[in-house]
Amino acid sequence: MGTLRAILKNPDDLYPLIKLKLAARHAEKQIPPEPHWGFCYLMLQKVSRSFALVIQQLPVELRDAVCIFYLVLRALDTVEDDTSIPTDVKVPILISFHQHIYDREWHFSCGTKEYKVLMDQFHHVSTAFLELGKNYQQAIEDITMRMGAGMAKFICKEVETTDDYDEYCHYVAGLVGLGLSKLFHASGKEDLASDSLSNSMGLFLQKTNIIRDYLEDINEVPKCRMFWPREIWSKYVNKLEELKYEENSVKAVQCLNDMVTNALSHVEDCLIYMSNLRDPAIFRFCAIPQVMAIGTLAMCYDNIEVFRGVVKMRRGLTAKAIDRTRTMADVYGAFFDFSCMLKSKVNNNDPNATKTLKRLEAILKTCRDSGTLNKRKSYVIKSEPTYSPVLIFVIFIILAIILAHLSGNRS
């Protein structure tokens, strides 16, 4: 019912949602027949449905390499995230993980649900990895080695300063950006992007996730995970977990806005990186997550619900982002719209208002200077429209037909 209410409120979400549903069903049918490749693509859909959709943009050879790259790093991340693994066991695994991807027999039981399946049957990933071209293998091994070493470093070290924060995000996400740039270059479809721009692509996504996932991370058992840098949160509370308490709501939102402002510092690099891409498929693969990240930040900014539950873009808006992100003009338009939305939420009494507005103005100027803002549809509906009973009836009929069709196919 939640999705239906959202569609009635935003009827222009309906068409992108239908396209997204059909694309998801198409992706489900694109499972390779080989057991190891079939496992990899099925697992990709289970651990990240959105990534499994976006990866379909890529040509087959590059798609296979990116799929394995993602699953290898997801497995590495599963080891890091499992707080039940003793440090003296976890650190050696992280450091040597890049060697295990060459071993068809290696597996390590950890994680939960689909992540446990990935780790228990990791031999399928290794088998597929060994069928990739040498250039792809070398790029994946290099990034896995560097990421594992970085994760091991922060197992024994807290994120104290904003420099620590940038370093941690570099290890767990900036290196993903570097690795993808290497894979794009190895495919012959792109020039090799600079490390600094590639790093910013990863940092922007990772910082958005860290902001959005505050409550999930702080409530992790048996031990909480703390990625917000002390240099920021200590200005507002004595302990990071105190941000979730209702009596600290004002300070919590101020701290949240500080974190969002920090993340915005990477946007201009991301826009430069995307504007340099030549291949349309690679462009969409890179651009869709970035559009969703700026949209998520716009939802999170000045929103106490970050400390109460999950804040994310509604499904219809996500579907629009996937459907409409096809050219750099679309990206500039999306960043402009969401930056305007974010700017409208800035309270002049916020301690970081001046810095936030300065960064938003820089983003808006870059988007305006592109000269493309009149060539796209807006993501932001500024007024609350009203709809006739006839329109509502038509939407119900369309939904009923779609659901009946999907149910028939499933059976």
Disulfide bonds with the S-S distance in Angstrom:
none
